[in-house]
């Protein structure tokens, strides 16, 4: 990351990141965003004349600059520096850049831990949801691998792919109902019949 993370305002961080990405002018950034923001809006943000960004503006700028939003919102080059965003409530008092990044990304890490039970529960649920999503992707990948192995190799097969698939299916069969009980509306893709079929 460039020294954009130590710039002392959103606008100056955006400007530094833009230049680091080889975009010489605000028009270059506007073109990279694709027409949803005008050059004058970007110039006003960079020069500090527009202190507050809409969420869509922030996300469009971050995507065009190919950085996570925290690079724009906090001085990430100085992780222990306190947030410098205007208009935040007192709940953010004393929060450092690295703690803010952990909070924003819902990372279950020592960098930041919510002081409230609902905040901690939300973090646990989001991490369980991420695990559920990752397991679904792994199950799809392992199904393809298993099919390719069965088509390409004569029996008996190695069996390790089938074992990894069963482990992933067992894990997701526990996670899905747990998340659904917490109010998440998730499909439970794996049933006992499928587990038994893959065990054979």
C-alpha atoms as one frame of an Amber mdcrd trajectory, in Angstrom:
protein
   0.000   0.000   0.000   1.203   3.536  -0.696   1.404   6.372   1.809  -2.247
   7.113   1.018  -3.169   5.326   4.235  -1.499   7.988   6.336  -3.237  10.916
   4.630  -5.335  12.795   7.139  -8.666  12.978   5.341 -10.833  10.847   3.101
 -10.301  13.170   0.153  -6.539  13.186   0.402  -6.463   9.399   0.785  -8.590
   9.016  -2.348  -6.345  11.421  -4.225  -3.183   9.582  -3.141  -4.675   6.185
  -4.063  -5.830   7.519  -7.416  -2.333   8.739  -8.233  -0.805   5.471  -7.020
  -3.083   3.646  -9.481  -1.783   5.787 -12.354  -4.922   7.902 -12.641  -3.588
  11.419 -13.149  -6.881  13.289 -12.926 -10.263  13.089 -11.235 -11.692  12.442
 -14.694  -9.633   9.245 -14.909 -11.243   8.056 -11.666 -14.704   9.085 -12.862
 -14.115   7.110 -16.087 -12.967   4.068 -14.082 -16.150   4.239 -12.003 -18.196
   4.249 -15.164 -20.440   7.266 -15.176 -22.224   7.047 -11.830 -20.107   9.889
 -10.379 -19.198  13.157 -12.044 -15.736  14.686 -12.170 -16.939  17.620 -10.046
 -18.186  15.291  -7.283 -14.837  13.492  -7.190 -12.923  16.792  -7.182 -15.071
  18.095  -4.318 -14.417  14.904  -2.327 -10.666  15.007  -2.968 -10.411  18.684
  -2.023 -12.424  18.228   1.162 -15.356  20.370   0.033 -17.611  17.291   0.315
 -16.836  15.637   3.630 -19.588  12.990   3.636 -19.837  10.276   1.005 -22.881
   8.215   0.188 -22.287   4.509   0.727 -22.610   3.887  -3.017 -20.042   6.616
  -3.741 -17.603   5.124  -1.243 -18.012   1.620  -2.684 -17.723   2.814  -6.289
 -14.527   4.711  -5.507 -13.018   1.808  -3.539 -13.840  -0.657  -6.331 -12.369
   1.629  -9.011  -9.215   2.110  -6.928  -9.088  -1.658  -6.220  -8.859  -1.260
  -2.446 -11.054  -2.297   0.483 -13.204   0.586   1.808 -11.140   0.724   5.007
  -8.184   2.069   2.981 -10.286   5.148   2.255 -12.034   5.453   5.612  -9.073
   5.041   7.962  -5.326   5.794   8.046  -4.366   2.155   7.482  -0.624   2.862
   7.152  -0.670   3.800  10.822  -2.751   0.963  12.336  -2.596   2.389  15.840
  -3.798   5.847  14.757  -7.287   6.783  15.891 -10.051   7.229  13.333 -10.190
  10.668  11.775 -13.670  10.449  10.221 -15.926  13.401  10.995 -19.395  12.911
  12.444 -18.883   9.588  14.233 -20.671   8.923  17.515 -18.832   8.589  20.801
 -18.996   4.782  20.421 -16.022   5.149  18.029 -13.929   7.177  20.474 -10.463
   5.697  20.794 -11.000   3.143  18.002  -7.802   2.697  16.001  -7.508   2.146
  12.259  -6.825  -1.577  12.660  -9.718  -2.009  15.107 -11.986  -0.168  12.688
 -10.888  -2.439   9.828 -11.637  -5.545  11.947 -15.043  -4.133  12.917 -15.896
  -3.128   9.342 -14.888  -6.540   7.983 -16.603  -8.414  10.859 -13.395 -10.273
  11.540 -13.333 -12.399  14.651  -9.947 -11.199  15.804  -8.241  -9.701  18.813
  -8.014  -6.411  16.915 -11.547  -5.482  17.933 -14.172  -7.081  20.139 -17.623
  -5.607  20.576 -18.483  -4.488  24.092 -22.055  -5.744  23.776 -23.593  -9.213
  23.567 -25.609  -8.421  20.393 -22.422  -7.099  18.762 -20.514 -10.251  19.635
 -23.391 -12.484  18.505 -23.507 -10.668  15.153 -19.796 -11.290  14.688 -20.136
 -15.001  15.486 -23.097 -15.344  13.113 -21.332 -13.578  10.240 -18.263 -15.776
  10.637 -20.491 -18.876  10.698 -22.190 -17.602   7.538 -18.789 -17.164   5.867
 -17.851 -20.713   6.863 -21.184 -22.018   5.505 -20.562 -20.248   2.183 -16.978
 -21.574   1.976 -18.142 -25.117   2.732 -20.789 -24.915  -0.010 -18.125 -23.900
  -2.525 -15.828 -26.703  -1.325 -18.624 -29.284  -1.604 -19.319 -28.237  -5.205
 -15.594 -28.446  -6.015 -15.227 -31.875  -4.396 -18.278 -33.211  -6.259 -16.614
 -32.248  -9.539 -13.295 -33.768  -8.469 -15.013 -36.999  -7.439 -16.846 -37.238
 -10.745 -13.613 -36.638 -12.687 -11.781 -39.258 -10.625 -14.518 -41.841 -11.176
 -14.487 -41.183 -14.930 -10.700 -41.222 -15.275  -9.547 -43.846 -12.801 -10.332
 -47.545 -12.591 -11.737 -48.753  -9.273 -10.854 -48.926  -6.454 -10.450 -45.171
  -6.060  -8.109 -43.500  -3.615 -11.001 -42.447  -1.399  -9.491 -39.230  -0.034
 -11.727 -36.979  -2.131 -14.817 -38.848  -0.945 -13.652 -38.542   2.683 -13.066
 -34.782   2.329 -16.497 -34.437   0.728 -18.126 -36.314   3.605 -16.317 -34.158
   6.178 -17.465 -30.962   4.446 -21.033 -32.282   4.179 -21.100 -33.195   7.873
 -19.859 -29.732   8.818 -22.398 -27.925   6.667 -25.221 -30.168   7.865 -24.508
 -28.857  11.386 -23.981 -25.209  10.396 -27.074 -24.743   8.204 -29.699 -25.638
  10.835 -27.779 -23.668  13.481 -27.838 -20.521  11.339 -31.469 -21.102  10.374
 -32.359 -21.328  14.078 -30.687 -17.944  14.536 -32.955 -16.370  11.950 -30.897
 -16.790   8.765 -32.903 -18.204   5.879 -30.397 -20.623   4.371 -30.975 -23.695
   2.268 -29.757 -26.838   3.959 -28.252 -28.572   0.951 -27.024 -31.757   2.577
 -29.344 -34.462   3.890 -28.708 -37.827   5.505 -29.441 -39.700   2.254 -26.736
 -37.745   0.454 -24.238 -38.403   3.246 -25.012 -42.123   3.135 -24.761 -42.188
  -0.669 -21.321 -40.598  -0.561 -20.216 -42.975   2.173 -20.784 -45.975  -0.076
